Amino acid sequence: MITYEAVCFCCKQPFLLVEGTTKYQKYKRNMRGKFSCDSCDDKIHMEARKNLLGKLR
């Protein structure tokens, strides 16, 4: 199994990208792009939901 190590743009910690995932495919297409780890992805997603729900009220 092939893995790549990328650095999260949010928390600056290295994380592994495992072959077969969508992040791995995106990394293969653009290795200079900005990527985030799973924990930061969850934080970003929850923050976006809070902002969206706040605007709907």
N, CA, C and O atoms as a GROMACS GRO file, in nm:
protein
  228
    1MET      N    1   0.084  -0.116   0.000
    1MET     CA    2   0.000   0.000   0.000
    1MET      C    3   0.090   0.124   0.000
    1MET      O    4   0.185   0.132   0.077
    2ILE      N    5   0.058   0.216  -0.085
    2ILE     CA    6   0.138   0.338  -0.100
    2ILE      C    7   0.078   0.448  -0.013
    2ILE      O    8  -0.044   0.466  -0.010
    3THR      N    9   0.163   0.520   0.058
    3THR     CA   10   0.118   0.633   0.138
    3THR      C   11   0.206   0.754   0.109
    3THR      O   12   0.323   0.741   0.072
    4TYR      N   13   0.150   0.871   0.127
    4TYR     CA   14   0.224   0.996   0.120
    4TYR      C   15   0.206   1.068   0.252
    4TYR      O   16   0.105   1.049   0.321
    5GLU      N   17   0.302   1.149   0.287
    5GLU     CA   18   0.292   1.229   0.407
    5GLU      C   19   0.275   1.374   0.366
    5GLU      O   20   0.356   1.429   0.291
    6ALA      N   21   0.170   1.436   0.415
    6ALA     CA   22   0.142   1.576   0.386
    6ALA      C   23   0.135   1.652   0.518
    6ALA      O   24   0.121   1.593   0.624
    7VAL      N   25   0.145   1.784   0.509
    7VAL     CA   26   0.137   1.869   0.627
    7VAL      C   27   0.004   1.944   0.624
    7VAL      O   28  -0.032   2.005   0.523
    8CYS      N   29  -0.067   1.938   0.733
    8CYS     CA   30  -0.197   2.006   0.744
    8CYS      C   31  -0.176   2.157   0.743
    8CYS      O   32  -0.091   2.208   0.816
    9PHE      N   33  -0.252   2.228   0.662
    9PHE     CA   34  -0.235   2.373   0.654
    9PHE      C   35  -0.293   2.442   0.777
    9PHE      O   36  -0.262   2.558   0.802
   10CYS      N   37  -0.375   2.373   0.851
   10CYS     CA   38  -0.441   2.433   0.967
   10CYS      C   39  -0.359   2.415   1.095
   10CYS      O   40  -0.325   2.512   1.162
   11CYS      N   41  -0.327   2.289   1.129
   11CYS     CA   42  -0.255   2.262   1.255
   11CYS      C   43  -0.106   2.239   1.235
   11CYS      O   44  -0.032   2.222   1.332
   12LYS      N   45  -0.059   2.238   1.110
   12LYS     CA   46   0.083   2.223   1.074
   12LYS      C   47   0.144   2.090   1.117
   12LYS      O   48   0.266   2.079   1.128
   13GLN      N   49   0.060   1.989   1.140
   13GLN     CA   50   0.108   1.856   1.178
   13GLN      C   51   0.108   1.766   1.056
   13GLN      O   52   0.018   1.775   0.972
   14PRO      N   53   0.207   1.678   1.043
   14PRO     CA   54   0.208   1.584   0.930
   14PRO      C   55   0.103   1.474   0.949
   14PRO      O   56   0.076   1.431   1.062
   15PHE      N   57   0.045   1.430   0.839
   15PHE     CA   58  -0.052   1.321   0.841
   15PHE      C   59  -0.033   1.238   0.716
   15PHE      O   60   0.023   1.285   0.617
   16LEU      N   61  -0.080   1.114   0.720
   16LEU     CA   62  -0.061   1.021   0.610
   16LEU      C   63  -0.181   1.019   0.517
   16LEU      O   64  -0.296   1.026   0.562
   17LEU      N   65  -0.154   1.010   0.389
   17LEU     CA   66  -0.255   0.993   0.287
   17LEU      C   67  -0.242   0.851   0.234
   17LEU      O   68  -0.138   0.814   0.180
   18VAL      N   69  -0.346   0.772   0.250
   18VAL     CA   70  -0.342   0.631   0.213
   18VAL      C   71  -0.398   0.614   0.072
   18VAL      O   72  -0.495   0.680   0.034
   19GLU      N   73  -0.337   0.525  -0.003
   19GLU     CA   74  -0.378   0.497  -0.140
   19GLU      C   75  -0.524   0.452  -0.144
   19GLU      O   76  -0.566   0.368  -0.064
   20GLY      N   77  -0.600   0.509  -0.237
   20GLY     CA   78  -0.740   0.472  -0.254
   20GLY      C   79  -0.837   0.574  -0.198
   20GLY      O   80  -0.956   0.566  -0.227
   21THR      N   81  -0.791   0.670  -0.119
   21THR     CA   82  -0.880   0.772  -0.065
   21THR      C   83  -0.889   0.890  -0.160
   21THR      O   84  -0.804   0.906  -0.248
   22THR      N   85  -0.990   0.973  -0.143
   22THR     CA   86  -1.006   1.089  -0.230
   22THR      C   87  -0.897   1.193  -0.204
   22THR      O   88  -0.852   1.260  -0.297
   23LYS      N   89  -0.853   1.207  -0.079
   23LYS     CA   90  -0.744   1.301  -0.049
   23LYS      C   91  -0.616   1.257  -0.119
   23LYS      O   92  -0.539   1.340  -0.168
   24TYR      N   93  -0.592   1.128  -0.123
   24TYR     CA   94  -0.474   1.074  -0.190
   24TYR      C   95  -0.479   1.109  -0.339
   24TYR      O   96  -0.379   1.151  -0.396
   25GLN      N   97  -0.595   1.092  -0.401
   25GLN     CA   98  -0.610   1.122  -0.543
   25GLN      C   99  -0.591   1.270  -0.570
   25GLN      O  100  -0.528   1.308  -0.669
   26LYS      N  101  -0.645   1.355  -0.483
   26LYS     CA  102  -0.627   1.499  -0.499
   26LYS      C  103  -0.481   1.539  -0.481
   26LYS      O  104  -0.430   1.627  -0.550
   27TYR      N  105  -0.415   1.473  -0.387
   27TYR     CA  106  -0.273   1.501  -0.364
   27TYR      C  107  -0.189   1.460  -0.485
   27TYR      O  108  -0.095   1.531  -0.522
   28LYS      N  109  -0.223   1.348  -0.547
   28LYS     CA  110  -0.149   1.302  -0.665
   28LYS      C  111  -0.164   1.401  -0.781
   28LYS      O  112  -0.071   1.420  -0.859
   29ARG      N  113  -0.281   1.463  -0.792
   29ARG     CA  114  -0.306   1.560  -0.900
   29ARG      C  115  -0.235   1.692  -0.875
   29ARG      O  116  -0.186   1.756  -0.968
   30ASN      N  117  -0.230   1.734  -0.747
   30ASN     CA  118  -0.174   1.864  -0.713
   30ASN      C  119  -0.094   1.851  -0.583
   30ASN      O  120  -0.149   1.872  -0.475
   31MET      N  121   0.033   1.818  -0.593
   31MET     CA  122   0.115   1.795  -0.474
   31MET      C  123   0.152   1.925  -0.402
   31MET      O  124   0.198   1.920  -0.288
   32ARG      N  125   0.134   2.038  -0.465
   32ARG     CA  126   0.165   2.165  -0.400
   32ARG      C  127   0.042   2.231  -0.338
   32ARG      O  128   0.052   2.342  -0.285
   33GLY      N  129  -0.071   2.164  -0.342
   33GLY     CA  130  -0.194   2.219  -0.287
   33GLY      C  131  -0.195   2.219  -0.135
   33GLY      O  132  -0.102   2.168  -0.071
   34LYS      N  133  -0.299   2.276  -0.079
   34LYS     CA  134  -0.315   2.281   0.066
   34LYS      C  135  -0.413   2.172   0.106
   34LYS      O  136  -0.522   2.160   0.050
   35PHE      N  137  -0.373   2.093   0.205
   35PHE     CA  138  -0.454   1.981   0.251
   35PHE      C  139  -0.466   1.988   0.402
   35PHE      O  140  -0.380   2.043   0.470
   36SER      N  141  -0.575   1.931   0.454
   36SER     CA  142  -0.596   1.931   0.598
   36SER      C  143  -0.620   1.788   0.646
   36SER      O  144  -0.669   1.703   0.572
   37CYS      N  145  -0.584   1.764   0.772
   37CYS     CA  146  -0.602   1.632   0.831
   37CYS      C  147  -0.751   1.611   0.864
   37CYS      O  148  -0.831   1.704   0.854
   38ASP      N  149  -0.786   1.489   0.902
   38ASP     CA  150  -0.926   1.456   0.928
   38ASP      C  151  -0.983   1.534   1.046
   38ASP      O  152  -1.099   1.576   1.041
   39SER      N  153  -0.906   1.554   1.152
   39SER     CA  154  -0.957   1.626   1.268
   39SER      C  155  -0.984   1.773   1.232
   39SER      O  156  -1.083   1.831   1.276
   40CYS      N  157  -0.896   1.833   1.154
   40CYS     CA  158  -0.918   1.972   1.111
   40CYS      C  159  -1.033   1.980   1.011
   40CYS      O  160  -1.107   2.079   1.009
   41ASP      N  161  -1.049   1.878   0.928
   41ASP     CA  162  -1.164   1.874   0.837
   41ASP      C  163  -1.295   1.878   0.915
   41ASP      O  164  -1.388   1.949   0.877
   42ASP      N  165  -1.300   1.802   1.023
   42ASP     CA  166  -1.421   1.801   1.106
   42ASP      C  167  -1.446   1.938   1.168
   42ASP      O  168  -1.559   1.985   1.171
   43LYS      N  169  -1.340   2.001   1.219
   43LYS     CA  170  -1.353   2.135   1.279
   43LYS      C  171  -1.402   2.237   1.176
   43LYS      O  172  -1.489   2.318   1.205
   44ILE      N  173  -1.345   2.233   1.056
   44ILE     CA  174  -1.383   2.327   0.950
   44ILE      C  175  -1.528   2.304   0.911
   44ILE      O  176  -1.603   2.400   0.890
   45HIS      N  177  -1.568   2.177   0.900
   45HIS     CA  178  -1.705   2.144   0.862
   45HIS      C  179  -1.804   2.193   0.968
   45HIS      O  180  -1.907   2.250   0.933
   46MET      N  181  -1.774   2.171   1.095
   46MET     CA  182  -1.865   2.216   1.201
   46MET      C  183  -1.874   2.368   1.207
   46MET      O  184  -1.982   2.423   1.230
   47GLU      N  185  -1.762   2.437   1.186
   47GLU     CA  186  -1.762   2.583   1.186
   47GLU      C  187  -1.846   2.637   1.069
   47GLU      O  188  -1.917   2.736   1.085
   48ALA      N  189  -1.837   2.574   0.954
   48ALA     CA  190  -1.916   2.617   0.839
   48ALA      C  191  -2.065   2.595   0.864
   48ALA      O  192  -2.148   2.678   0.827
   49ARG      N  193  -2.099   2.484   0.927
   49ARG     CA  194  -2.240   2.459   0.960
   49ARG      C  195  -2.293   2.561   1.059
   49ARG      O  196  -2.407   2.606   1.046
   50LYS      N  197  -2.212   2.598   1.160
   50LYS     CA  198  -2.254   2.699   1.257
   50LYS      C  199  -2.281   2.832   1.188
   50LYS      O  200  -2.382   2.897   1.214
   51ASN      N  201  -2.189   2.871   1.098
   51ASN     CA  202  -2.206   2.999   1.028
   51ASN      C  203  -2.328   2.998   0.938
   51ASN      O  204  -2.399   3.097   0.929
   52LEU      N  205  -2.353   2.885   0.871
   52LEU     CA  206  -2.468   2.877   0.783
   52LEU      C  207  -2.598   2.884   0.863
   52LEU      O  208  -2.690   2.956   0.826
   53LEU      N  209  -2.605   2.809   0.970
   53LEU     CA  210  -2.727   2.810   1.052
   53LEU      C  211  -2.748   2.944   1.119
   53LEU      O  212  -2.862   2.985   1.140
   54GLY      N  213  -2.640   3.013   1.153
   54GLY     CA  214  -2.651   3.146   1.212
   54GLY      C  215  -2.708   3.247   1.113
   54GLY      O  216  -2.779   3.339   1.152
   55LYS      N  217  -2.677   3.231   0.986
   55LYS     CA  218  -2.729   3.323   0.883
   55LYS      C  219  -2.874   3.294   0.848
   55LYS      O  220  -2.944   3.384   0.802
   56LEU      N  221  -2.919   3.173   0.869
   56LEU     CA  222  -3.056   3.136   0.835
   56LEU      C  223  -3.156   3.185   0.939
   56LEU      O  224  -3.275   3.194   0.910
   57ARG      N  225  -3.111   3.218   1.058
   57ARG     CA  226  -3.203   3.262   1.166
   57ARG      C  227  -3.237   3.407   1.153
   57ARG      O  228  -3.313   3.460   1.234
   0.00000   0.00000   0.00000
